[in-house]
Each structure stands twice: as structure tokens, then as C-alpha cells.
Amino acid sequence: MSLSPSAQKVQDLLLSVNFHYTVIEFQGSTRTAQEAAERVGCRLGQIIKSLIFKGAESGKGILVLTSGVNRVDEERISVYAGETIVRADPDFVRTVTGYAIGGVPPLGHAQPLETYIDEDLLQYKTLWAAAGTPNAVFELDAKQLPILAGGSVLQVK
């Protein structure tokens, strides 16, 4: 079965950086962590939520990759970022990542993003991440996430 253009873009990118993971595209939504966990049959904590914030002063894009069971502590992320952060609107998300909300993968963004990875994700053997569309995901080895995403592993909740 062929992938949509955005999902194929993620599949090609994964292969180009020698990560041999397979993008799976579903008929139904994987936009929320709960939907994704139900589709792939894993624990909610194994789903990587890709949250985009914006530096209030700098305007820089900030990506937080967090476990599906966690809620991000925005004050903590502001400390890491060195400035107040605000939730990004859909246009900003698409501009800095190249993807729509619900489909933002942990790599291959349109602009460099300051990236923070939830330390709780590393308790799992495998994780599931968005793959370019709100109904595409890929499974990955949790130990590979910091390499794949290029971020700092920190407490984010």
C-alpha cells in the first residue's frame, strides 16, 4: 500500500539517515495519543506526543517530545528555553515543522527546533511517533530517540 506524500517524506527521511523503521498509515486517526495507542495496540505512555511551543521573545520554535501519559510543565520548559514560551498556533507549527498538528514527526523539520525529550519515554523498549500525517506513525527503539530527534533528555512534566 502506498503512503500519502507527507508520510512518504518521513519514510524517505528515516531511510536516508539509516533508521530502518516503517511508516504505517491507517484509515482512522492517530492524531491524539489515545487514538494512536488504540490503533497500534500499545500503552499510552509509549506514544510520543510532539508539542510545538514558541519562544515569546525570540520567536524560536521549541519541540517537546513527551510521553502520551504526561502533561508538559510549561514553566519548566520556559526555564530550559531561557524565556517564556507560548503554545504555537497551527500556522506556526506548519511553518517551523513542515507538518500539521497531529502529524509532526520527531525529525526532519522545515526549521531547526530546540528539542526537549521526556525522560519518561526512555523507560520503554519501543515507542511510536507521528509520521507526517494525523493517521501515520512509526515504531522505533526508545534508545534511538535522542539520536533521531537530536534533543536533550530532561524532565518535562
QUILIN-V802267 format. One record per backbone hydrogen bond with DSSP energy under -1.0 kcal/mol. NH is the residue of the N-H (numbers start at 1). CO is the residue of the C=O. If there is no record, write none. Layout:
nh->(NH,NH)
co->(CO,CO)
//
This chain:
nh->(8,9,10,11,12,13,14,15,16,17,18,19,21,24,26,30,36,37,38,39,40,41,42,46,47,48,49,51,53,54,55,56,59,62,63,64,65,66,68,70,73,74,77,78,79,80,81,82,83,86,88,93,94,95,96,97,98,103,111,114,116,117,118,119,121,122,123,124,127,128,129,131,132,136,137,138,140,142,144,145,148,149,150,152,154)
co->(4,5,6,7,8,9,10,11,12,13,15,14,19,137,135,134,32,33,34,35,36,37,37,43,44,128,66,64,62,86,60,84,55,53,114,51,116,49,47,67,156,72,73,74,75,76,77,78,78,54,52,89,90,91,92,93,94,100,96,61,63,152,65,154,118,119,120,121,140,46,138,136,103,133,24,129,127,125,141,142,144,145,146,115,117)
//
